[in-house]
Amino acid sequence: MTARRTYLDYNASAPLRPEARAAMLAALELVGNPSSVHAEGREARAVIECGRQSVAKLVGARPGDVVLTSGASEANATVLAGGWDTVFLSALEHDSVRASAKKSGARLIDVPVDRDGAFDAGAFADRVLSCNIAASGRSLVCLQLANNETGVIQPVSEVAAFARAHGLRVHCDAVQAPGRTPVNCAALGVDFLTISAHKLGGPKGVGALVIVDGAPLAALVAGGGQERGRRSGTENVAAIAGFGAAAEAAHRDLVQIHRVGALRDRLETGIGVLTPETVVIGHTQNRLVNTTCVALSGLTAETAVIRLDLAGVAVSAGAACSSGKVGTSASLLAMGLQPALARAAIRISLGYGTTADDVTAFLATWKHLTVARERAA
């Protein structure tokens, strides 16, 4: 019999929700191409549009503004390939944003973050005013809604109001937020917003780009003109069905996010009792209820992640490379953490399936891990 594992890495990928699995299995039975006009095609099209409506509801958008993609990385790349003259961004942004920005050929202007992991809105305003931004609408600021490592919720609406008043477009990578905090495109005041299905319990390999009020943006993928010409290619009907079902469930579960928040608080309190010297990064800021980033000096993230895994507990390091190796987080270094402490940071992220037993299991393993650390010291 396989021992039960404790999965606390929802920010990397949430387990597939039962509703999403059921929707996908049903959609796999459909034979029609959703671009076909016959009954089979119309049936597949109906599944797509139902999924689109559910995704739109989750983020407070209009269904017609939602472009379905292969994931948030594609959605971010589409925005950054928009022919921008200037792009403002910080070290907090996801690699898919930063790499696409570097590839875009735009002038890149870095914006600092404070020691608690928040985008410095004042410094951003100073940079905009000193850069002689042309009022051509060809300048962009990229700001995530919530940081994937610390969970710190960023001042998107404040930054967006200033940016749009000065002729900038606003792109918000909101991947970590839906289902963990209310999201509303209109309230945020952004032009582009990106999300991913697998962060909220949908399948991997599908996401969405919200283009608010028809903001100008060329298609990254050309061809058959699907998604109103904004993203060509035959749609992944089953994945979109799962995305929609997961979005519905995540929207429904918003009323009980306090349950996850209570478990996160219990976990942090337990860590503090066992190892008072542990640093909870970004704890003074408004954070996602499911996320904690902790660092214990003398216990490297690589060691902690491996030993926790061997004990049946899954968490992430502060920065996980695509190769699976553990690196030092650029975001944490940008916050001013000492390199040794940044190398010790691990991220623990909870979700809809997390229980009190999972928290207990983590704390028991953490106690064993830290006792071994003290003996080695």
KAGITA-V676690 format. One record per residue. N is the residue number from 1. SS is DSSP state (H for helix, E for strand, L for the rest). Layout:
n:ss
N:SS
N:SS
//
This chain:
n:ss
1:L
2:L
3:L
4:L
5:L
6:E
7:E
8:L
9:E
10:L
11:L
12:L
13:L
14:L
15:L
16:L
17:L
18:H
19:H
20:H
21:H
22:H
23:H
24:H
25:H
26:H
27:H
28:L
29:L
30:L
31:L
32:L
33:L
34:L
35:L
36:L
37:L
38:L
39:H
40:H
41:H
42:H
43:H
44:H
45:H
46:H
47:H
48:H
49:H
50:H
51:H
52:H
53:H
54:H
55:H
56:H
57:H
58:H
59:L
60:L
61:L
62:L
63:H
64:H
65:H
66:E
67:E
68:E
69:E
70:L
71:L
72:H
73:H
74:H
75:H
76:H
77:H
78:H
79:H
80:H
81:L
82:L
83:L
84:L
85:L
86:E
87:E
88:E
89:E
90:L
91:L
92:L
93:L
94:L
95:H
96:H
97:H
98:H
99:H
100:H
101:H
102:H
103:H
104:H
105:L
106:L
107:E
108:E
109:E
110:E
111:L
112:L
113:E
114:L
115:L
116:L
117:L
118:L
119:E
120:L
121:H
122:H
123:H
124:H
125:H
126:H
127:H
128:H
129:H
130:H
131:L
132:L
133:L
134:L
135:L
136:L
137:L
138:L
139:E
140:E
141:E
142:E
143:L
144:L
145:L
146:E
147:L
148:L
149:L
150:L
151:L
152:E
153:E
154:L
155:L
156:H
157:H
158:H
159:H
160:H
161:H
162:H
163:H
164:H
165:H
166:L
167:L
168:E
169:E
170:E
171:E
172:E
173:E
174:L
175:L
176:L
177:L
178:L
179:L
180:L
181:L
182:L
183:L
184:L
185:H
186:H
187:H
188:H
189:L
190:L
191:L
192:E
193:E
194:E
195:E
196:E
197:H
198:H
199:H
200:L
201:L
202:L
203:L
204:L
205:L
206:L
207:E
208:E
209:E
210:E
211:E
212:H
213:H
214:H
215:L
216:L
217:L
218:L
219:L
220:L
221:L
222:L
223:L
224:L
225:L
226:L
227:H
228:H
229:H
230:L
231:L
232:L
233:L
234:L
235:L
236:L
237:H
238:H
239:H
240:H
241:H
242:H
243:H
244:H
245:H
246:H
247:H
248:H
249:H
250:H
251:H
252:H
253:H
254:H
255:H
256:H
257:H
258:H
259:H
260:H
261:H
262:H
263:H
264:H
265:H
266:H
267:H
268:H
269:H
270:H
271:H
272:H
273:H
274:H
275:L
276:L
277:L
278:L
279:E
280:E
281:L
282:L
283:L
284:L
285:L
286:L
287:E
288:L
289:L
290:L
291:E
292:E
293:E
294:E
295:E
296:L
297:L
298:L
299:L
300:L
301:H
302:H
303:H
304:H
305:H
306:H
307:H
308:H
309:H
310:H
311:L
312:L
313:E
314:E
315:L
316:E
317:E
318:L
319:E
320:E
321:L
322:L
323:L
324:L
325:L
326:E
327:E
328:L
329:L
330:H
331:H
332:H
333:H
334:H
335:L
336:L
337:L
338:L
339:H
340:H
341:H
342:H
343:L
344:L
345:E
346:E
347:E
348:E
349:E
350:L
351:L
352:L
353:L
354:L
355:L
356:H
357:H
358:H
359:H
360:H
361:H
362:H
363:H
364:H
365:H
366:H
367:H
368:H
369:H
370:H
371:H
372:H
373:H
374:H
375:H
376:H
377:L
//
